[in-house]
Amino acid sequence: MSQKKKHLMKLWPIIIIAIAFCTIGSGFYRDLSADDETYKGLKIFSDVIELIEKNYVDPVDTKDLIQKAIQGMVGSLDPHSQLLPPEAFEELQIDTKGEFGGIGIVITMQKGLLTVISPIEGTPAYKAGVNAGDIIIKVDGESTKDMMLWEAVKKMRGPKGEPVVITVVRKGAAKPMEFTLVRDIIPIESVKHLVLKPGYGYVRITNFQENTSDDLETALKGMEAANPLKGLVLDLRDNPGGLLNQAIQVSDVFLDKGIIVSIKGRLKRHTKEFNAHSDKVKREYPMVVLINGGSASASEIVAGALQDHKRALILGTTSFGKGSVQTVETLRDGYGLKFTIARYYTPNGRSIQAQGIAPDIEVKQRFSDEEEQPAEEEEGDSLLKEKDLKNHLEADPFESETQEQEPEIKKEEKPEDKDTKDKKDKKNRRRTEYRYGPLEIEGLQDDNQVMRALEILLGYEIFQKAHG
């Protein structure tokens, strides 16, 4: 597999985007015309377009109709197959590169408002004083009302040295604040680390991009040089995935032999096994891997490989359950087609699709200033999972044929009161800020899952000494 192809093989969770029309070429239609049923279907489609174009009560845009038809066709396959317009295709490629030109903020659309989740430490936005929670109302004088998230991102990204003006509303400020920021190269930091206490390291991987495995090696070497590591906490919580080859290489850092992951598709070239290799640096210290409902695809490959090889103990809550592999093919005029080519399986042959990785020890995340809920009221991971997505693939291609479908039981949803909703919103904001903000020991000490993982590693050392 070429390096370029590896870089385009993706395992991201669903991204909701606008779909635009793109043709693949006349040869495509010549191939389809050989299939009589397909040809008849295309003829019906052509007839419908013509009738609507000529007779519908209001004038219609034919291109728009075809765009929506393609959107329906590709979207009906599974939640992760998409036709990418040039802007979305470009953003997808940038997300894997490791850096881009911009101002250095993580943003989201919250209640229809473009909201800053966190400024990235050391960037123009961070130095200028942009704060988490700021609402961006204008970019270069243009209102962000009704602006798509990717449009706002595109307006704020650009070549290094070029200025951009953002206008924000801040809670407690009497009037909007204006920041003139000079764009710089913003590194996408996928690996963060620190020492929890002498001999015990912590590494957080936020996504899997081109340089993730190299950055992980650098982080480990730095911590190992200071003190021989007695244990490591590897945090994959809320990691949505990324590049397949990086998930394999990260797993390989901790494994010396055996299968890391296998992928099985309809075509022979999409069916293969990826194996671990013996490393010069032997890393045999005990590990605890943290996962939750936001840990998806590439994260699940790493967690599943380390769990099956009994290399690490998995702690947290059940992962997202995205066990499918996507590839991205480049089309003409800057378009891309992302579609599913295979399912992946852990070393023991487990399919994670729509099931997820179950932790060895279940521990729900809670911060010290949060009230402890009764067990029957504790919601744990309320995040949307792969199995909740429309048209999701089954765990096994033959599962739907060999197993009877259980009737769906619709749960009665209780209306949330304002206090409960505010608590949920606060918790979600905190999780996001925690992921993108600077890594600080105080924050980790306030995180019950991290502290539980450290306790397990410390206990293992005591046990070893007692029975050594």
Buried (B, 14 or more C-beta within 10 A) or exposed (E): EEEEEBBBBBBBBBBEBBBBBBEEEEEEEEEEEEEEEEEEEBEEEEEEBEEEEEEEEEEBEEEEBBBEBBBEEBBEEBBBBBBBBBBBBBBBBBBBEBBBBBBBBBBEEBEEEBBBBBBBEEBBBBEBEBBBBBBBBBBEEEEBEEBBBBBBBBBBBBEEEEEBEBBBBBEEEEEEBEBEBEBBEBBBBBBBBBBBBEBBBBBBBBBBBBBBBEBBBEBBEEBBEEEEBBBBBBBBBBBBBBBBBBBBBBBBBBBBEEBBBBBBBEEEEBBEEBBBEEEEEEBEBBBBBBBBBBBBBBBBBBBBBBBBBEBBBBBBBBBBBBBBBBBBEEBEEBBBBBBBBBBBBBBEEBBBBBBBBBBBEEBBBBEEEBEEEEEEEEEBBEBEBBBEBEEBBBBBBEBEEEEEEEEEEEEEEEEEEEEEEEBEEEBBBBBBBBBBBEBEEEBBEBBBBBBBBBEBBBEBBEEEEEEE
